Amino acid sequence: MMKITWSVSMLVVSILATACSHFQTKEAAFLDSVKGRGTEAEVRKELGAPKAVRQVEGGQTVWVYELMDQQAGNRFTAPGVWCEQYLLTFDDKAVFQRWRQFSHFHAGELMPTECIPGSEKVKSS
C-alpha cells in the first residue's frame, strides 16, 4: 500500500511540474522567441519603454521592467502587492540576449518603494 501511495504521489508531482512548465505569459513567449536575434526597437515596440536602463560591463545594456498586481486579503492571506521584475540583457550591438524574472509578495504593503527588496537600485530611463 505504501508503495502505491508513493508512486501516485510521484506521478502527481510529475504532472504538476510538467503542467506548470507549459504555462507562459505572452510577454515571456515573445522574449523566448526573439532571444539572440531581436533588437531593442522590436522589444520596445512589443513591451513598451522600460522603467530603467543600466549600462553594464562589456557594452551590454540591461532594461528593467516592473509589474505590480494588488492582491486583496482573505481569511488566510494578508492583502498586499505581487511585484514582478524582468531584467532584459542586450549586447553591445543592441541585440536581445537573455532575460530573468524575479517575484516578490509585499504582504501588508499596497505601495512598496522597491519591487524586489535588496535588489540594486536602478537609474530611470
Buried (B, 14 or more C-beta within 10 A) or exposed (E): EEEEEEEEEEEEEEEEEEEEEEEEEEBEEBBEEBBEEBBBEBBEEEBEEBBBBBEEEEEEBBBBBBBBEEBEEEEEEEBBBBBBBBBBBBBEEBBBBEBEBEEBBBEEEEEBEBBBEEEEEBEEE
